[in-house]
Amino acid sequence: MSNMPSKAEILHWISDNPTLTSKREIAKAFGIKGAARIDLKRILRELEDEGHLQKRKKTYRDPDRLPPVSVLQVSGQTDDGELLAKPLEWQGEGVEPVVLVMPRASDPALGQGDRILARLQEVKAEAHHYEARLIRRIGANPRKVLGIFRTGEEGGRIVPIDKGFDKEWQVGRDATGGARDGELVEAEQAGPKGRLGLPRARVLDRLGDPSAPKAVSLIAIHQHGIPDEFPDDVIAEADAMSPAGPKGREDLRELPLITIDPWDARDHDDAVYAHADDDPENVDGHVIWVAIADVAHHVRPGSALDAEARRRGNSTYFPDRVVPMLPDRLSGDLCSLHDGVERACLAVRMQIDAQGEKIGHRFVRGLMRSHASLTYQQVQAAADGDPDAACAPLLDAVIHPLYAAHAALRTARHNRQPLDLDLPERKVVLSDEGKVLSVNFAERLDAHRLIEEFMVLANVAAAETLTARKSPLLFRVHEEPTPEKLDNLREVAEAAGLVLAKGQVLRTAHLNALLAAAQDTDHAEVINMSTLRAMTQAYYAPQNFGHFGLSLRSYAHFTSPIRRYADLIVHRALISAHGWGEDGLSAAEVENLDATAQHISETERRSMVAERDTNDRYLAAFLSERVGESFTGKISGVTKFGVFVRLDETGADGLVPIRSLGREFFHFDREAGTLMGADTGLTLKLGQRVTVKLAEAAPVSGGIALELVSIEGESIPKGGRGTGRGAPPRRKEAQAKRKAAKTKRKVARKRG
């Protein structure tokens, strides 16, 4: 019972966290486990009996406050015609609160007596206590669709842009919302299927011309529900901010820190400097400084800025725009380490030996002044002997020492053996009008690797410091592959004549040996892709399970608090652990770390999918003018409905539908990852070089359809269905091949 919270602490938690109030969530927040939960249940029952709490289904809440999502009934109108509603679940002792319904233009008409589910925000107005936004009428949970509106005699129809929707939606005359032909709209299901068997829909929002310049990223933002407008109170908080002063900070302004970023960087949140270590006990060692913008000074726990940053979780990057985690006043100004401007920072000084191993580090809260804002290309050219006017004065004192320190870190990296995948990054280049000019593979320079290694080292230092000080934090976790995924990778390797050892503890060095064996062979790309697919998804957690891909025991994200909420949590943890101020981790944040970790892991995945979908749409737009042309590529995926081919020229993935391969039946072998024709014996598998013809490119959905022309330089045979009894000779041969392949795999598994 020593760790059991008081009644006041429980009431405070429920007040601060109205959406996390089940008994299980309360127990998790206070670390209550096992038999102690019986005592928690007793305390909650006592609070309920005393009238402090009301049990609502499986959650508890303050009976004198409405939950953030409530059932309401429209009760009438104000003199100005605004809708009023009353809560149907009010159990408080005070005056029943008045709720003002704030309808959007796309909301259905509501009348007195209608019951609705609404999201509430408590306000301090004279005539009402809450404002409500409609979620839906009670009794309906309509599906939503994003698509192109097409006018018709009876209203219109919506052609979905999502590749997962295969049916159009009917729209009645009274449900078009004023949408025009060809506009992008968001709609929801508005009733049962119509006479043509198509779902009926009502237009909620008109989003404009889908083919307009730069509309592609807007589609992704809307489709994936990424918040892209800051509330007024968030902007007001940001606009009221002023630069931090030197009080309580170490003066780093004379340290020649520089920023190195892409040429089109929107923000500068990290700066670096290195020099030879003058410690006589560290011969040929180096000192590395990494300074990061002090976002925690400006974004305080419990503020509107903090709530919005957590809601977004991270910035989302598209070829034409960024949806930032923080308003521009912070991300582009006060928290951006601009050249020649004093900025608050959290910095780490790290000592490494001649082999690149970290032998010591310390964190400071400082005030810095960037001595130059450079690009990767500038720095690389200077290191290669061609400095420009900005780099020349920094060459000997700054740039050469950075590369010397990086050379030592490369040795440590080689010894550590992090996973070494060769996966070129695709870059979509747009004109000012939003048209795709080219699709290139981003150049990979030593300057990129230098910054990456410095940031990894700083992230490790943050995790080690907080662990040593027993401070709560969020780790960046990457678990090792599952046995099933490793078996699949092993089979792909065996099919390529390569070996992935079995029966030992898997290390990244084993995977790197496989990747090295495949390098410069026809199997290099498929082995790289298959290795990537074998990996688990990285995520955030308050518990440390290590980082498999980087081959590190302890890892956290510290270096990008402008664009990742996880890094802001780590900054606050460092502030609390060092006693640097009142803007560290709050008690509520510590209690809520599990929920925060899960939430920001989900927002990260949401952004990744939105960014991928946007690139797919831009690639489809780029290729749409080349329908009918032939392209070379490799099979990058095999499914029961066809094969995916990655095109050499652009890196775009297109589908060869199984129906386009001829009239024969194709057998899908999931274990082997193959499709085999029953008549011809044609076998399609990962990594095969193919020539395809572009059949269709749909910019709105991002879909690319291909036709197979040849495999490994040979034209594909066209199969037909046999009509005689029994299987034709080719089919028998194919069946025999499949059986032999399965037997071979079984034997291999037994031997393994």
Summary of the structure (lengths in Angstrom):
residues: 752
radius of gyration: 29.9
end to end distance: 51.4
largest distance: 90.6
contacts: 2400
relative contact order: 0.07
helix: 32%
strand: 28%
